Amino acid sequence: MSPDPADPMDGFDITIHAPNRLRICALLDTAGEAEFAIVQRELNVSASVLSKHVTVLMDADYVEQRKAVRDTRQRVWLRLTSRGRDAYQAHLAALRAIVGS
């Protein structure tokens, strides 16, 4: 028996579910775009930890980065792709279904 196509649990996304990746998606969903250093500060993680999580999200086509020079230094800006935003919203719906709200 196949699951109901409208089942919100279908949106549960193991890629997003990891705590730091979930927090990255939440921050980017709210901010639209954020500088790597700001995301790092908000999550209170090292640059290497953030980079690893961002790479996973980029490999899934959930996050994209833009590089720009600011104050004579190259900065990296992150944002959710439309696919990433859809996946994040579906994941939130699945979590709400799990907790019954």
N, C-alpha and C positions, 0 to 999 in steps of 0.2 A: 504494500500500500504506500503510495507516494504521499509526501507531506502536502498539506494545504498550501497552494501558492501564495495565499495571503498571510501565511503564518509569520508573525513578526520575528520569530526566532530564526528565520532564514537570514535575517540581517546581522546575526551575531558574527562578528569579524575577529578572528583570532589575531590577525595582524594589528588591529587597532587596540585590542583588549589589554595588551601589556601596559601596566600602569603608566610608564613614562610616555609611551606612544599615545595613550588615551589623553593624557594631559597636554601633549603637543597639539593634538587635534582640537581639543577644547579651546586652547589658547588661540590657535590660528582661526578657528571658526568664529570666535568673538572678535579678534583683532583684524581679521582679513589678511593682513601681512605683518610680519614681525621680524626684526633683525635677530640673527642667530644669537648674538650676545644677550639680548633681552630674554629670549626663550631660555637660554642657559641659566640666566639669573633667576627667572621665575620658577624654573624646575629645580634649581639648586643642585645641578649636576655638572660634572666636568665637561669640557668641550668634546673629549673623545667619546664619552657616554652619549651625549646628545647627538654627535655625528653618526654614531652607529644606529641609533633609533631613527634618525632622519633618513639615513641610507635605506633602511628597511621600508620606510614609508614612501620614499622616492621610487624604489624598485617595484612597489605595488601601484605606482602612478597615483598615489594619494597626496603627495606633497611635491612641490616644485620649488626650486631656488632661483633667485636672481642675484647676480653679483653686480655691485656698483661701487664706485669710488666715492668716499665721503670723508672729509677732513684728511685728505691725502692718503687714506688707507682704504684698502678694498674691504667692503662689507658684504655679508651674505644675508639676503632677505628670504624668508620662507613664507609660503602660503599653501593652502589646500587647493588641490585641483578640483574641478567640478566632480570628478569621480570620487575624490577623497571626501568632499563635503557630503555627497550622497551616501557613501559608505559609513561615514561618521554618524549621520542622522539615522541611518538604518540600524547601526549598532546601538545607539541610544534607545531607539524604539524596542530593540530586543532586550536590552537591560531593564527597561520599564516593564516589559511583559514578564520578565523573570521575577521582579519584585512586586508585581501586581499593581502598579500605579498607572 
